[in-house]
């Protein structure tokens, strides 16, 4: 069984691959989502990532569809104490922004959809610089004190605002961010490396990167002359047009062949081996897609292989 990893300074222990819930209620209906969740849990997975806004961008959806599916699955399986649920606030159409009043109202709405009395890890989805960090952290601290949220975290935040937030928490003795969810993968390194990564190390924050497979590009299924049936295909395929994208694919192919494993497995293993990273996030539309993702929890790349991929992605 894969060992769980401690999430930053929190008391949470998580599987080293978080299952992304962004596809639930979008390209994955409830029965298929249940099958994916069952398979992930059967493999030892316990870390579910969603957001209150998933998937409001689909015609006919209002936001919260992913949370609702996860809540129904947890209730059906009776496994609430066995899973770590992370969700986010600021982007739901009915609860936009990070005012104190909105954070509290959005949290209550998420709790109802998830059908639970607490959220394990609550992220600010996108920072709103018009709101003082004192107001944001103060509201999150109230949720923690009320027992509605166990730990707080930030996503899509600048190094300056992150530092200001953590230092305010420390100064005032309030709940403190324990994790960071950055955009980070082999073809998007400058979105995390540098200021954010340095602060994560300094403050002991666990990085839980999203777009870990670059919208599917790092699965290796996007090749010159191929057509992929995916809602994310246009975003993923654009990496084929870059020299770095082609270099990374070549390096991934070589290492995957050496380990007799999948390209996605290697890409996720590289990410999991990076400083401060605790658990990359990846989503699966089908049970058949899961083994390549789960394999990253077991694959140990050599220093030479990690260096090779780091150079290819420079």
KOLSEKOL-755039 format. One record per residue (C-alpha): residue number from 0; residue in three letters; x, y, z. Coordinates in Angstrom, 2 decimals. Example, Ala and Ser with C-alpha at 12.3 -4.5 7.8 and 13.67 -1.06 7.14 Angstrom:
> 0 ALA 12.30 -4.50 7.80
> 1 SER 13.67 -1.06 7.14
//
This chain:
> 0 UNK 0.00 0.00 0.00
> 1 UNK 1.32 3.44 -0.92
> 2 UNK 2.37 5.52 2.08
> 3 UNK 0.39 8.66 2.81
> 4 UNK 2.15 12.01 2.97
> 5 UNK 1.72 14.66 5.64
> 6 UNK 0.14 17.78 4.16
> 7 UNK 2.37 20.67 5.19
> 8 UNK 2.01 21.64 8.85
> 9 UNK -1.51 20.18 9.07
> 10 UNK -2.61 16.93 10.70
> 11 UNK -3.90 15.67 7.35
> 12 UNK -2.26 12.69 5.69
> 13 UNK -2.95 12.31 2.00
> 14 UNK -2.32 9.91 -0.85
> 15 UNK 0.49 11.29 -3.06
> 16 UNK -1.92 11.78 -5.97
> 17 UNK -5.04 13.89 -5.50
> 18 UNK -8.03 12.98 -7.64
> 19 UNK -9.35 16.02 -9.47
> 20 UNK -13.11 16.46 -9.39
> 21 UNK -13.26 19.13 -12.07
> 22 UNK -14.60 16.63 -14.62
> 23 UNK -17.46 15.39 -12.42
> 24 UNK -20.69 16.83 -13.73
> 25 UNK -18.88 18.06 -16.85
> 26 UNK -17.45 15.26 -18.99
> 27 UNK -18.21 12.58 -16.38
> 28 UNK -21.75 11.80 -15.23
> 29 UNK -22.58 10.56 -11.76
> 30 UNK -22.42 6.78 -12.38
> 31 UNK -19.06 7.12 -14.14
> 32 UNK -17.79 9.41 -11.38
> 33 UNK -18.79 6.83 -8.75
> 34 UNK -16.85 4.16 -10.64
> 35 UNK -13.73 6.36 -10.81
> 36 UNK -14.01 7.30 -7.13
> 37 UNK -14.47 3.65 -6.14
> 38 UNK -11.38 2.59 -8.11
> 39 UNK -9.29 5.43 -6.69
> 40 UNK -10.32 4.56 -3.12
> 41 UNK -9.69 0.86 -3.72
> 42 UNK -6.11 1.73 -4.69
> 43 UNK -5.62 3.56 -1.39
> 44 UNK -6.49 7.04 -2.65
> 45 UNK -8.04 9.41 -0.10
> 46 UNK -7.50 12.98 -1.41
> 47 UNK -10.34 14.55 -3.42
> 48 UNK -10.04 18.01 -4.95
> 49 UNK -13.02 20.02 -6.12
> 50 UNK -14.41 23.58 -6.11
> 51 UNK -17.79 25.18 -5.61
> 52 UNK -17.73 26.49 -9.18
> 53 UNK -17.25 23.10 -10.90
> 54 UNK -18.83 23.03 -13.47
> 55 UNK -20.74 26.28 -13.84
> 56 UNK -19.25 26.86 -17.31
> 57 UNK -21.43 24.13 -18.84
> 58 UNK -24.80 25.12 -20.25
> 59 UNK -27.51 23.95 -17.89
> 60 UNK -25.17 23.75 -14.89
> 61 UNK -25.19 26.26 -12.05
> 62 UNK -21.99 25.31 -10.21
> 63 UNK -21.52 22.82 -7.42
> 64 UNK -22.23 19.75 -9.55
> 65 UNK -18.87 18.19 -8.66
> 66 UNK -19.34 18.79 -4.93
> 67 UNK -22.80 17.25 -5.10
> 68 UNK -21.53 14.09 -6.81
> 69 UNK -18.69 13.71 -4.30
> 70 UNK -21.10 14.26 -1.41
> 71 UNK -23.47 11.60 -2.72
> 72 UNK -20.61 9.15 -3.23
> 73 UNK -19.24 9.68 0.28
> 74 UNK -22.70 9.23 1.80
> 75 UNK -23.37 6.11 -0.27
> 76 UNK -20.05 4.56 0.73
> 77 UNK -20.13 5.75 4.36
> 78 UNK -16.46 6.69 4.18
> 79 UNK -16.38 10.35 5.25
> 80 UNK -13.69 9.74 7.89
> 81 UNK -11.49 7.99 5.32
> 82 UNK -11.28 10.79 2.74
> 83 UNK -9.75 14.26 2.71
> 84 UNK -12.02 16.66 0.83
> 85 UNK -10.60 19.89 -0.55
> 86 UNK -12.84 22.50 -2.11
> 87 UNK -12.55 26.17 -3.05
> 88 UNK -14.28 29.53 -2.81
> 89 UNK -14.48 32.71 -4.97
> 90 UNK -15.70 31.56 -8.40
> 91 UNK -19.24 30.24 -7.89
> 92 UNK -21.72 32.40 -9.87
> 93 UNK -23.87 32.93 -6.77
> 94 UNK -20.91 33.37 -4.42
> 95 UNK -18.26 35.37 -6.27
> 96 UNK -15.30 36.95 -4.52
> 97 UNK -13.60 36.76 -1.16
> 98 UNK -15.47 39.17 1.07
> 99 UNK -15.91 37.83 4.58
> 100 UNK -19.67 37.48 4.14
> 101 UNK -19.26 35.63 0.84
> 102 UNK -16.63 33.22 2.17
> 103 UNK -18.95 32.20 4.99
> 104 UNK -22.03 31.87 2.78
> 105 UNK -20.12 29.91 0.13
> 106 UNK -18.70 27.55 2.75
> 107 UNK -22.19 26.79 4.06
> 108 UNK -23.38 26.11 0.50
> 109 UNK -20.43 23.77 -0.11
> 110 UNK -21.13 21.93 3.14
> 111 UNK -24.73 21.36 2.04
> 112 UNK -23.72 20.04 -1.38
> 113 UNK -21.01 17.83 0.09
> 114 UNK -23.50 16.67 2.71
> 115 UNK -20.90 16.93 5.47
> 116 UNK -20.33 18.99 8.59
> 117 UNK -16.75 19.97 7.76
> 118 UNK -14.41 20.68 4.86
> 119 UNK -10.93 19.25 5.39
> 120 UNK -9.05 21.76 3.24
> 121 UNK -10.62 25.04 2.09
> 122 UNK -8.86 26.97 -0.67
> 123 UNK -9.30 30.53 -1.83
> 124 UNK -9.70 29.64 -5.51
> 125 UNK -8.50 32.90 -7.08
> 126 UNK -7.14 35.70 -4.93
> 127 UNK -9.09 38.96 -5.07
> 128 UNK -6.62 41.75 -4.46
> 129 UNK -9.37 44.29 -3.81
> 130 UNK -10.10 42.46 -0.55
> 131 UNK -7.55 42.97 2.27
> 132 UNK -5.82 39.78 3.39
> 133 UNK -6.95 40.63 6.92
> 134 UNK -10.58 40.23 5.87
> 135 UNK -9.96 36.99 3.98
> 136 UNK -7.88 35.32 6.67
> 137 UNK -10.21 36.58 9.40
> 138 UNK -13.23 34.99 7.73
> 139 UNK -11.38 31.71 7.14
> 140 UNK -10.24 31.69 10.76
> 141 UNK -13.86 32.01 11.88
> 142 UNK -14.78 28.96 9.80
> 143 UNK -11.97 26.99 11.43
> 144 UNK -13.01 28.08 14.92
> 145 UNK -16.61 27.09 14.11
> 146 UNK -15.46 23.61 13.12
> 147 UNK -16.72 23.99 9.55
> 148 UNK -13.21 23.91 8.06
> 149 UNK -10.20 21.97 9.37
> 150 UNK -7.44 23.70 7.43
> 151 UNK -7.12 26.59 4.97
> 152 UNK -5.09 27.02 1.81
> 153 UNK -4.60 29.31 -1.19
> 154 UNK -4.63 28.88 -4.97
> 155 UNK -3.77 31.34 -7.73
> 156 UNK -2.17 33.91 -5.45
> 157 UNK 0.88 36.13 -5.91
> 158 UNK 3.97 35.67 -3.77
> 159 UNK 3.39 39.10 -2.25
> 160 UNK -0.17 38.36 -1.16
> 161 UNK 0.78 34.89 0.05
> 162 UNK 3.53 36.27 2.25
> 163 UNK 1.27 39.02 3.56
> 164 UNK -1.43 36.48 4.40
> 165 UNK 0.82 34.04 6.27
> 166 UNK 2.60 36.80 8.17
> 167 UNK -0.78 38.26 9.22
> 168 UNK -1.92 34.84 10.47
> 169 UNK 1.29 34.38 12.45
> 170 UNK 1.16 37.89 13.89
> 171 UNK -2.48 37.62 14.98
> 172 UNK -2.48 33.96 15.96
> 173 UNK -5.12 33.06 13.37
> 174 UNK -5.59 30.03 11.14
> 175 UNK -2.68 29.82 8.69
> 176 UNK -2.45 28.48 5.18
> 177 UNK -1.05 24.95 5.14
> 178 UNK -1.09 24.35 1.39
> 179 UNK -0.81 26.05 -1.96
> 180 UNK -2.40 24.98 -5.23
> 181 UNK -0.33 26.35 -8.11
> 182 UNK -0.43 25.77 -11.86
> 183 UNK 2.66 23.61 -12.28
> 184 UNK 3.85 20.90 -14.64
> 185 UNK 6.71 20.00 -16.99
> 186 UNK 5.66 22.55 -19.62
> 187 UNK 4.65 25.26 -17.13
> 188 UNK 7.35 25.68 -14.53
> 189 UNK 7.58 29.46 -14.19
> 190 UNK 4.00 29.50 -12.87
> 191 UNK 5.37 28.10 -9.61
> 192 UNK 9.14 27.93 -9.48
> 193 UNK 10.71 31.07 -8.04
> 194 UNK 8.84 33.26 -5.58
> 195 UNK 5.91 30.97 -4.82
> 196 UNK 8.03 27.86 -4.43
> 197 UNK 10.50 29.73 -2.21
> 198 UNK 7.69 30.90 0.07
> 199 UNK 6.16 27.41 0.20
> 200 UNK 9.51 26.08 1.42
> 201 UNK 9.97 28.96 3.88
> 202 UNK 6.49 28.64 5.39
> 203 UNK 6.24 24.85 5.25
> 204 UNK 3.35 24.86 2.77
> 205 UNK 2.43 21.74 0.83
> 206 UNK 2.16 22.30 -2.92
> 207 UNK -0.75 20.51 -4.59
> 208 UNK -0.29 21.42 -8.28
> 209 UNK -3.20 21.60 -10.72
> 210 UNK -2.90 21.13 -14.50
> 211 UNK -0.33 18.50 -13.48
> 212 UNK -0.68 16.86 -16.92
> 213 UNK -1.05 20.12 -18.87
> 214 UNK -4.70 19.44 -19.76
> 215 UNK -3.71 16.00 -21.04
> 216 UNK -0.66 16.91 -23.11
> 217 UNK 1.65 15.10 -20.69
> 218 UNK -0.27 11.84 -21.11
> 219 UNK 1.50 11.47 -24.45
> 220 UNK -1.73 11.04 -26.42
> 221 UNK -1.21 14.29 -28.31
> 222 UNK 1.13 13.65 -31.23
> 223 UNK 1.65 15.31 -34.62
> 224 UNK -1.17 14.33 -36.96
> 225 UNK -3.41 12.90 -34.24
> 226 UNK -6.87 14.08 -33.19
> 227 UNK -7.98 13.64 -29.59
> 228 UNK -11.64 13.66 -28.57
> 229 UNK -11.47 15.78 -25.45
> 230 UNK -12.99 19.04 -24.24
> 231 UNK -9.45 20.11 -23.36
> 232 UNK -7.83 19.12 -26.65
> 233 UNK -7.24 22.67 -28.03
> 234 UNK -5.40 23.75 -24.88
> 235 UNK -3.33 20.57 -24.67
> 236 UNK -2.41 20.33 -28.35
> 237 UNK -0.84 23.79 -28.43
> 238 UNK 2.24 22.40 -26.63
> 239 UNK 3.04 20.35 -29.74
> 240 UNK 3.88 23.60 -31.48
> 241 UNK 6.66 24.45 -29.01
> 242 UNK 10.20 23.16 -29.02
> 243 UNK 9.99 22.59 -25.27
> 244 UNK 6.83 20.52 -25.63
> 245 UNK 8.49 18.25 -28.18
> 246 UNK 11.65 17.93 -26.04
> 247 UNK 9.62 17.00 -22.99
> 248 UNK 7.64 14.37 -24.90
> 249 UNK 10.84 12.80 -26.21
> 250 UNK 12.34 12.63 -22.70
> 251 UNK 9.12 11.23 -21.26
> 252 UNK 8.93 8.58 -23.97
> 253 UNK 12.48 7.40 -23.25
> 254 UNK 11.99 7.17 -19.48
> 255 UNK 8.54 5.58 -19.76
> 256 UNK 9.98 2.89 -22.02
> 257 UNK 12.82 2.24 -19.58
> 258 UNK 10.33 1.67 -16.75
> 259 UNK 7.72 -0.06 -18.92
> 260 UNK 5.17 2.46 -17.78
> 261 UNK 2.96 5.25 -19.14
> 262 UNK 4.09 8.74 -20.13
> 263 UNK 1.57 10.27 -17.70
> 264 UNK 3.00 8.20 -14.86
> 265 UNK 6.48 9.59 -15.48
> 266 UNK 5.25 13.19 -15.80
> 267 UNK 3.42 12.95 -12.48
> 268 UNK 6.36 11.22 -10.79
> 269 UNK 8.66 14.09 -11.85
> 270 UNK 6.21 16.58 -10.37
> 271 UNK 5.83 14.62 -7.13
> 272 UNK 9.63 14.60 -6.77
> 273 UNK 9.91 18.39 -6.86
> 274 UNK 10.68 20.35 -3.68
> 275 UNK 7.55 21.25 -1.64
> 276 UNK 5.19 19.14 -3.79
> 277 UNK 3.06 16.76 -1.73
> 278 UNK 0.45 15.54 -4.20
> 279 UNK -0.16 16.53 -7.82
> 280 UNK -3.81 16.70 -8.90
> 281 UNK -4.98 14.68 -11.89
> 282 UNK -8.46 13.79 -13.08
> 283 UNK -9.79 10.72 -14.84
> 284 UNK -12.89 10.42 -17.01
> 285 UNK -12.85 6.62 -16.90
> 286 UNK -11.59 3.87 -14.63
> 287 UNK -9.27 2.82 -17.45
> 288 UNK -7.41 6.14 -17.19
> 289 UNK -6.66 5.70 -13.49
> 290 UNK -3.75 3.20 -13.48
> 291 UNK -1.45 5.61 -15.33
> 292 UNK -2.18 8.26 -12.69
> 293 UNK -1.97 5.97 -9.67
> 294 UNK 1.29 4.51 -10.92
> 295 UNK 3.04 7.79 -10.14
> 296 UNK 2.62 7.09 -6.42
> 297 UNK 4.86 4.03 -6.79
> 298 UNK 7.32 5.11 -9.48
> 299 UNK 10.68 6.31 -8.20
> 300 UNK 12.67 8.11 -10.86
> 301 UNK 16.45 8.15 -10.66
> 302 UNK 18.28 11.42 -10.14
> 303 UNK 19.52 11.13 -13.73
> 304 UNK 15.96 10.76 -15.03
> 305 UNK 14.70 13.69 -12.97
> 306 UNK 17.58 15.82 -14.26
> 307 UNK 16.89 14.76 -17.83
> 308 UNK 13.26 15.89 -17.59
> 309 UNK 14.20 19.09 -15.81
> 310 UNK 16.63 19.97 -18.60
> 311 UNK 14.17 19.05 -21.34
> 312 UNK 11.55 21.31 -19.79
> 313 UNK 13.84 24.29 -19.26
//
